[in-house]
Amino acid sequence: MARQSTMNVSLTPALEEFVRSKVRSGGYESASEVVREGLRVLKQQEQIGSEFWMIAKEKLAFARKQVEMALTVDGESAMDGLIAELGAGGEKIRTASRRTSKVRPKSHAKPAGKRAR
């Protein structure tokens, strides 16, 4: 095991009680174990976050190149192409899709200030 150093850390009363409850529950031998586990989780979350943003930036760069090369298709055209591949049955899908995607007014909303009893 690597040599461990000692560090004093100030905790709020709520965090101190949380650490003590973890030790009391038997899941950890000491407060140090609880803190080390918390730091491991924090480190892992930061690594996952960094990986997420790295992948997002790569995808964005790829998408920008596609736009520059005019290799994009708008959503409406893409759907029309897919529906055309389906044949006659596709028009029913397209019509239903357009009907459900329209925003409808909230005619069923209750007047302001009145509550249901």
Residue pairs with C-beta under 8 A, 6 or more apart in sequence:
9 35
11 19
19 31
19 34
19 35
20 31
22 28
22 34
23 29
23 30
23 31
23 33
23 34
28 34
28 37
66 72
73 81
79 94
79 97
80 94
82 90
83 90
83 91
83 93
83 94
84 90
86 93
110 116
